[in-house]
Amino acid sequence: MQKMKKKNILIICYGGTIVMIVDRKKKSVVEAENINDIKEAINQIPSLNEKANIDIDFLEKKDSSNVSPKDWKQLSKYIAEKHRDKKVDGFVVTHGTNTMAYTASALSLSLGRGLQKPIIITGSQLPLEEYGTDARFNFENAILTASEAADKGYAEVMICFSDVILRGNRSVKVSESDFKAFNTPAFPQLGWIRSTGIIWNQAILEDFKANINNNLILKNNFCEDIISIDLIPGQNPNMLNKLINSNKCKGIILKSHGAGSVPTYKFVSNKKDKYNSYLEFIKGVTYEKKIPVIVATKFLGGNAYKEINDECAVEAIKNGAISGKDLTDVMTEVKLMWILGNGFDNIKEIKRKLHYNYVGEIG
């Protein structure tokens, strides 16, 4: 077997525990002050340079809880600029775990099918300098994944965490402390990292090989004016009236108890209540306010389909709701923000685009 040529991998530091350092005096984990601190920490892993030629850019040092659509825009723009550099074969992005799946989803939509190089997002539960850290393992695996993906022409946004490789826009965080913190419950894994190397799920990845006929066209605008709520028993939809009447809300996501079902019973309401049920709420918001209402599922690996034998789900669709299908709840939010951010406000068009498979995010 021909030995793989060493690839040039750009590490983009965008924060996360993986690039935090241990302050021995304060006995705490703190953000690195500058790129030299980060380089010093990363240089503790000399094995990285065995697999690739490494370069490091310091873009941000954010706690991922503070990451917003402005960060998605900054990061995607930066990658698009570096993507033009023929000396760069692939990217590894460091990121905190709290919103890693959101950023992965946003990058995949922003960069689209014109992507010619792999983007691997990784992080860790512990800093590099901590005893028993997963940071070194994840860094090594992310570099190996970026190198092999570049060699094979696999060009999509992936999350590499622990010993698995996942499609970024199908990923969700499943644990706040386990080393295996991410999964794609409704979608197969892209790869498995073993002691013998990476086992790739080629049947899936072949559809996302780099295509030189596709140009990278950056579409990285996101509308932040949406609301996403979990449905709970007895919840009154009229609580949202003030927000809806403010004319600031551009979209609503209802996370269903099941496969797209919403309560159909009528509430014991007072005279101030406009809507007596969720069905009235969906119909009124959709047809009177012209605000799209997406019904998603909050269950890992779940689906929100109209074509199921669930009267509550079917009634929601009949009254104007849009099914989130098998989009993750994370991707449902990000994709709606992206659709609205790119200037689409017609409900029929929003539905068509939500159900269109842009980058492998929906079945």
C-alpha positions as CSV (number, residue, x, y, z in Angstrom):
1,M,0.0,0.0,0.0
2,Q,1.3,3.4,-1.0
3,K,2.3,5.6,2.0
4,M,0.1,8.7,2.3
5,K,1.9,12.0,1.6
6,K,2.1,14.2,4.7
7,K,-0.8,16.7,4.6
8,N,-0.7,20.4,5.7
9,I,-3.3,20.8,8.4
10,L,-4.3,24.2,9.8
11,I,-5.5,24.2,13.4
12,I,-7.9,27.0,14.1
13,C,-8.2,27.7,17.8
14,Y,-11.7,29.0,18.6
15,G,-11.7,28.2,22.3
16,G,-12.8,25.3,24.3
17,T,-11.3,23.3,27.2
18,I,-8.9,21.6,24.8
19,V,-6.8,24.8,24.4
20,M,-7.2,26.0,28.0
21,I,-4.2,25.9,30.4
22,V,-3.8,25.1,34.0
23,D,-2.9,28.0,36.3
24,R,-0.9,26.2,39.0
25,K,-0.9,29.2,41.3
26,K,-4.7,29.7,41.2
27,K,-5.2,25.9,40.9
28,S,-7.7,26.5,38.2
29,V,-8.2,26.1,34.4
30,V,-8.0,29.4,32.6
31,E,-8.1,30.7,29.0
32,A,-4.8,31.0,27.2
33,E,-3.6,34.6,26.9
34,N,-2.1,34.4,23.5
35,I,-1.2,32.0,20.7
36,N,2.2,31.3,22.2
37,D,0.6,29.7,25.3
38,I,-1.6,27.6,23.0
39,K,1.4,26.6,20.8
40,E,3.3,25.6,23.9
41,A,0.5,23.5,25.1
42,I,0.0,21.8,21.7
43,N,3.7,21.3,21.3
44,Q,3.4,18.9,24.3
45,I,2.0,16.5,21.7
46,P,5.0,15.9,19.4
47,S,3.2,13.0,17.7
48,L,0.9,15.5,15.9
49,N,3.7,16.5,13.5
50,E,4.3,12.8,12.7
51,K,1.0,12.6,10.9
52,A,0.8,16.1,9.3
53,N,2.6,19.4,8.9
54,I,0.9,21.6,11.5
55,D,0.2,25.3,11.4
56,I,-1.8,27.0,14.2
57,D,-4.0,30.1,14.0
58,F,-5.5,31.8,17.0
59,L,-8.9,33.2,16.2
60,E,-10.9,33.2,19.5
61,K,-10.7,31.9,23.1
62,K,-14.4,31.7,23.8
63,D,-16.4,29.6,26.2
64,S,-18.7,27.9,23.8
65,S,-21.7,28.9,25.8
66,N,-21.0,32.4,24.5
67,V,-20.8,31.4,20.9
68,S,-23.4,33.1,18.7
69,P,-24.3,33.4,15.0
70,K,-21.8,36.2,14.8
71,D,-19.1,33.6,15.6
72,W,-20.4,31.3,13.0
73,K,-20.1,34.1,10.5
74,Q,-16.6,35.0,11.5
75,L,-15.4,31.4,11.6
76,S,-17.0,30.4,8.2
77,K,-15.6,33.5,6.6
78,Y,-12.1,32.8,7.9
79,I,-12.2,29.2,6.7
80,A,-13.5,30.3,3.3
81,E,-10.5,32.7,3.0
82,K,-8.0,30.0,4.1
83,H,-9.8,27.4,1.8
84,R,-8.3,29.3,-1.2
85,D,-4.8,28.6,0.0
86,K,-3.5,25.6,-2.0
87,K,-1.0,24.9,0.7
88,V,-3.7,24.0,3.2
89,D,-5.2,20.5,2.8
90,G,-7.6,20.5,5.7
91,F,-8.7,22.1,8.9
92,V,-9.0,21.2,12.6
93,V,-11.1,23.6,14.7
94,T,-11.0,23.6,18.5
95,H,-14.3,24.3,20.1
96,G,-16.1,24.0,23.5
97,T,-18.5,21.1,23.7
98,N,-21.6,23.0,24.8
99,T,-22.4,24.4,21.3
100,M,-20.0,22.4,19.2
101,A,-22.9,20.7,17.3
102,Y,-24.4,24.1,16.6
103,T,-21.2,25.4,15.1
104,A,-20.7,22.3,13.1
105,S,-24.3,22.6,11.7
106,A,-23.8,26.3,10.9
107,L,-20.5,25.8,9.2
108,S,-21.9,23.0,7.0
109,L,-24.7,25.2,5.7
110,S,-22.5,28.3,5.4
111,L,-19.8,26.6,3.3
112,G,-22.1,24.3,1.4
113,R,-21.3,21.7,-1.2
114,G,-18.5,23.8,-2.7
115,L,-16.2,22.7,0.2
116,Q,-13.1,21.0,-1.2
117,K,-11.3,20.3,2.1
118,P,-12.3,18.5,5.3
119,I,-13.1,20.5,8.4
120,I,-12.7,18.5,11.7
121,I,-14.1,20.0,14.8
122,T,-12.8,18.7,18.1
123,G,-12.6,19.5,21.8
124,S,-12.2,17.8,25.1
125,Q,-13.6,17.3,28.6
126,L,-10.3,18.1,30.2
127,P,-7.4,20.5,29.4
128,L,-4.2,19.2,27.8
129,E,-2.2,19.5,31.1
130,E,-4.7,17.6,33.3
131,Y,-4.1,14.1,34.5
132,G,-6.1,11.6,32.5
133,T,-7.0,14.2,29.8
134,D,-8.8,13.3,26.6
135,A,-7.4,16.4,24.9
136,R,-4.3,14.7,23.6
137,F,-6.2,11.7,22.3
138,N,-8.8,13.9,20.6
139,F,-6.2,16.2,19.1
140,E,-4.2,13.2,17.6
141,N,-7.4,11.7,16.2
142,A,-8.6,15.0,14.7
143,I,-5.3,15.5,12.9
144,L,-5.3,11.9,11.7
145,T,-8.9,12.3,10.5
146,A,-8.2,15.6,8.7
147,S,-5.1,14.1,7.0
148,E,-6.8,10.9,5.8
149,A,-10.0,12.7,4.8
150,A,-8.0,15.1,2.7
151,D,-6.1,12.2,1.1
152,K,-9.4,10.5,0.3
153,G,-11.1,13.6,-0.9
154,Y,-13.8,13.6,1.9
155,A,-14.9,17.2,2.1
156,E,-17.5,17.9,4.8
157,V,-17.7,19.3,8.3
158,M,-17.1,16.5,10.8
159,I,-16.9,16.2,14.6
160,C,-14.1,14.0,15.8
161,F,-14.5,13.2,19.5
162,S,-13.1,10.2,21.4
163,D,-12.9,7.4,18.9
164,V,-15.7,8.3,16.5
165,I,-16.0,10.5,13.5
166,L,-19.5,12.0,13.0
167,R,-21.3,14.1,10.4
168,G,-21.3,17.6,12.0
169,N,-24.8,18.6,11.1
170,R,-26.3,15.3,12.4
171,S,-24.5,15.5,15.7
172,V,-25.8,16.2,19.2
173,K,-24.1,16.4,22.5
174,V,-25.2,13.4,24.6
175,S,-23.1,13.9,27.8
176,E,-21.7,16.7,29.8
177,S,-18.9,14.6,31.3
178,D,-18.4,11.3,29.3
179,F,-15.4,11.2,27.1
180,K,-17.8,10.0,24.4
181,A,-19.8,13.2,24.5
182,F,-21.2,13.2,21.0
183,N,-23.3,11.0,18.8
184,T,-25.5,10.9,15.7
185,P,-28.5,8.9,16.9
186,A,-30.5,9.2,13.7
187,F,-27.5,8.7,11.3
188,P,-24.6,6.3,10.9
189,Q,-21.2,7.3,12.0
190,L,-18.7,8.4,9.3
191,G,-15.8,6.5,10.9
192,W,-14.3,4.6,13.8
193,I,-10.8,5.1,15.1
194,R,-9.1,1.9,16.1
195,S,-5.6,0.9,17.1
196,T,-5.1,-0.1,13.5
197,G,-6.3,3.2,12.1
198,I,-9.5,4.7,10.8
199,I,-12.3,2.5,9.5
200,W,-14.3,4.8,7.1
201,N,-18.0,4.4,6.3
202,Q,-17.2,4.8,2.6
203,A,-20.8,4.2,1.4
204,I,-21.9,7.4,3.0
205,L,-18.7,9.5,2.5
206,E,-18.6,8.8,-1.3
207,D,-21.5,11.2,-1.7
208,F,-19.6,14.0,-0.2
209,K,-16.3,13.8,-2.0
210,A,-14.7,17.1,-3.1
211,N,-16.0,18.1,-6.5
212,I,-13.9,20.6,-8.3
213,N,-16.9,21.6,-10.4
214,N,-18.6,23.1,-7.3
215,N,-17.5,26.5,-6.2
216,L,-17.5,27.5,-2.5
217,I,-20.1,30.1,-2.2
218,L,-20.3,31.5,1.3
219,K,-23.8,31.9,2.7
220,N,-23.3,32.7,6.3
221,N,-26.1,35.0,7.4
222,F,-28.3,33.8,10.3
223,C,-31.4,35.4,11.7
224,E,-31.4,35.3,15.5
225,D,-35.1,36.2,15.9
226,I,-36.5,32.8,16.5
227,I,-37.8,31.0,19.6
228,S,-37.5,27.3,20.4
229,I,-39.5,25.7,23.2
230,D,-40.0,22.3,24.7
231,L,-43.7,21.4,24.9
232,I,-44.7,20.3,28.4
233,P,-48.0,19.0,29.7
234,G,-50.4,21.8,30.4
235,Q,-48.3,24.5,28.8
236,N,-50.4,27.4,27.6
237,P,-49.5,28.8,24.1
238,N,-50.8,32.2,25.0
239,M,-47.7,32.8,27.0
240,L,-46.0,33.6,23.7
241,N,-48.5,36.2,22.5
242,K,-46.4,39.2,23.8
243,L,-43.4,38.0,21.9
244,I,-45.4,37.2,18.7
245,N,-47.1,40.6,18.8
246,S,-43.7,42.4,19.2
247,N,-43.1,41.8,15.5
248,K,-39.6,40.6,16.4
249,C,-40.3,36.9,16.2
250,K,-39.6,35.5,12.8
251,G,-40.0,31.8,13.5
252,I,-41.1,29.3,16.2
253,I,-40.0,25.8,16.9
254,L,-42.1,23.5,19.1
255,K,-40.2,20.5,20.4
256,S,-42.7,17.7,20.5
257,H,-43.4,15.1,23.2
258,G,-43.2,12.5,20.4
259,A,-43.0,12.2,16.7
260,G,-44.3,15.6,15.8
261,S,-47.4,15.5,18.0
262,V,-48.7,18.6,19.8
263,P,-51.6,18.8,22.4
264,T,-55.0,19.0,20.6
265,Y,-57.2,19.5,23.7
266,K,-58.7,22.8,24.6
267,F,-57.4,24.7,27.6
268,V,-59.6,26.1,30.3
269,S,-58.9,29.7,29.3
270,N,-59.8,33.2,30.5
271,K,-61.1,36.0,28.4
272,K,-57.6,37.3,27.7
273,D,-56.5,34.1,26.0
274,K,-56.5,34.4,22.2
275,Y,-55.9,30.7,21.6
276,N,-57.9,27.8,23.2
277,S,-55.5,25.1,22.0
278,Y,-52.1,24.5,20.3
279,L,-53.9,23.8,17.1
280,E,-55.5,27.3,17.2
281,F,-52.2,28.7,18.1
282,I,-50.4,27.1,15.1
283,K,-53.2,28.1,12.7
284,G,-53.3,31.7,14.0
285,V,-49.6,32.3,14.0
286,T,-49.1,30.7,10.6
287,Y,-52.0,32.2,8.6
288,E,-52.6,35.5,10.5
289,K,-49.1,36.4,11.6
290,K,-47.3,34.7,8.7
291,I,-44.7,33.2,11.1
292,P,-43.6,29.7,10.4
293,V,-44.1,27.1,13.1
294,I,-41.8,24.1,13.0
295,V,-42.7,21.0,14.9
296,A,-39.5,19.0,15.8
297,T,-38.9,16.2,18.2
298,K,-36.7,16.5,21.3
299,F,-35.9,12.8,21.3
300,L,-32.4,11.7,20.2
301,G,-32.8,9.9,16.9
302,G,-36.4,10.8,16.6
303,N,-38.4,11.9,13.6
304,A,-41.3,14.4,13.2
305,Y,-43.2,13.1,10.2
306,K,-46.7,13.7,9.0
307,E,-46.8,10.2,7.5
308,I,-47.1,8.5,10.8
309,N,-50.2,7.1,12.5
310,D,-50.4,9.8,15.1
311,E,-53.5,12.0,15.0
312,C,-51.9,14.7,17.1
313,A,-49.0,15.0,14.7
314,V,-51.3,15.0,11.6
315,E,-53.6,17.6,13.1
316,A,-50.6,19.9,13.7
317,I,-49.6,19.6,10.0
318,K,-53.2,20.2,8.9
319,N,-53.3,23.4,10.8
320,G,-50.1,24.8,9.2
321,A,-47.2,23.4,11.1
322,I,-44.1,22.4,9.3
323,S,-42.6,19.0,10.1
324,G,-38.9,19.0,11.2
325,K,-38.6,15.5,9.8
326,D,-35.4,13.8,11.0
327,L,-33.4,17.0,11.5
328,T,-31.8,17.1,14.9
329,D,-33.3,19.7,17.2
330,V,-30.0,21.6,17.0
331,M,-30.0,21.5,13.2
332,T,-33.7,22.5,13.1
333,E,-32.8,25.7,15.0
334,V,-29.7,26.5,13.0
335,K,-31.3,25.7,9.6
336,L,-34.3,27.9,10.3
337,M,-32.0,30.8,11.4
338,W,-30.0,30.2,8.2
339,I,-33.1,30.2,5.9
340,L,-34.5,33.3,7.5
341,G,-31.0,35.0,7.5
342,N,-30.8,34.5,3.7
343,G,-33.9,36.5,3.1
344,F,-36.7,33.9,2.9
345,D,-39.9,34.7,4.8
346,N,-42.6,33.1,2.7
347,I,-43.8,30.1,4.6
348,K,-44.1,27.8,1.6
349,E,-40.6,28.6,0.6
350,I,-39.3,28.1,4.1
351,K,-40.9,24.7,4.2
352,R,-39.4,23.7,0.9
353,K,-35.9,24.8,2.0
354,L,-36.2,23.2,5.4
355,H,-37.0,19.9,3.8
356,Y,-34.3,20.2,1.1
357,N,-31.2,18.2,1.7
358,Y,-28.3,20.7,1.3
359,V,-25.4,19.0,3.0
360,G,-26.6,15.7,4.2
361,E,-28.5,17.1,7.2
362,I,-31.9,15.6,6.5
363,G,-33.2,12.2,5.2
